[in-house]
Amino acid sequence: MTTQPRFRTAFRGGQLTEFDLLLAAIPLMLLAGIVSAYLLPVPSFVGITLGAALAGTLVGYGIYAIMRLQPPTNTKSTFDERVNRLD
């Protein structure tokens, strides 16, 4: 018997979800910033900052845009169950 929790995979039916693509794009943006600092005549901190800013916008997009597009679930929150519980 295992004590590890079971997680559902986001890989549904052989198609990648938006979250999968987003998680792949974040390190690519950081890498693009580092490569641009190497190829262009700019200081390295400028390229790294540029990559971090691009990755930050993707994180913000994932938090604010994609999450708002997800349909709400019909499951009851565990927080609601804990509020009325007497210990």
C-alpha positions in Angstrom: 0.0 0.0 0.0 1.5 3.3 -1.0 1.2 6.5 0.9 1.8 8.7 -2.2 -1.2 10.7 -3.3 -2.6 10.0 -6.8 -2.7 12.9 -9.2 -4.7 13.1 -12.4 -2.6 13.9 -15.4 -3.4 16.9 -17.6 -2.7 14.8 -20.7 -6.2 14.2 -21.9 -6.8 12.2 -25.0 -3.4 12.8 -26.5 -3.7 16.6 -26.5 -1.8 19.1 -24.5 -3.8 21.5 -22.4 -3.1 25.2 -22.1 -1.5 24.7 -18.8 1.0 22.2 -20.3 1.9 24.6 -23.0 2.2 27.4 -20.5 4.6 25.4 -18.3 6.7 24.6 -21.3 6.8 28.3 -22.4 8.0 29.7 -19.1 11.5 28.3 -19.1 11.7 28.9 -22.9 11.2 32.6 -22.2 13.9 32.6 -19.6 16.2 30.8 -22.0 15.4 33.3 -24.8 16.4 36.1 -22.5 19.8 34.4 -21.7 20.4 33.7 -25.4 19.5 37.2 -26.4 22.1 38.5 -23.8 24.7 36.2 -25.4 23.9 37.1 -29.0 23.2 40.8 -28.7 25.6 43.5 -27.5 23.7 44.1 -24.2 24.8 43.3 -20.6 23.8 39.9 -19.4 21.4 41.3 -16.7 19.4 43.0 -19.4 18.8 39.7 -21.2 18.0 37.9 -18.1 15.7 40.6 -16.9 13.9 40.6 -20.3 13.5 36.8 -20.1 12.2 37.0 -16.5 9.7 39.8 -17.5 8.4 37.7 -20.4 8.1 34.6 -18.1 6.4 36.8 -15.5 3.8 37.9 -18.0 3.1 34.2 -18.9 2.6 33.4 -15.2 0.3 36.3 -14.8 -1.6 35.2 -17.9 -2.0 31.7 -16.4 -3.2 33.1 -13.1 -5.6 35.7 -14.3 -6.7 34.8 -17.8 -6.7 31.0 -18.1 -8.0 30.4 -14.6 -11.0 32.7 -15.2 -11.8 30.7 -18.4 -12.0 27.4 -16.6 -15.6 26.2 -15.8 -16.3 26.0 -12.1 -16.4 22.6 -10.5 -19.4 21.2 -8.7 -17.4 19.9 -5.8 -17.7 21.4 -2.4 -14.6 23.1 -1.1 -12.9 21.6 1.9 -12.7 25.1 3.4 -16.5 25.2 3.6 -16.5 21.9 5.5 -13.9 23.1 8.0 -15.7 26.3 8.8 -18.6 24.6 10.5 -16.6 21.9 12.2 -16.2 21.9 15.9 -13.0 20.6 17.3 
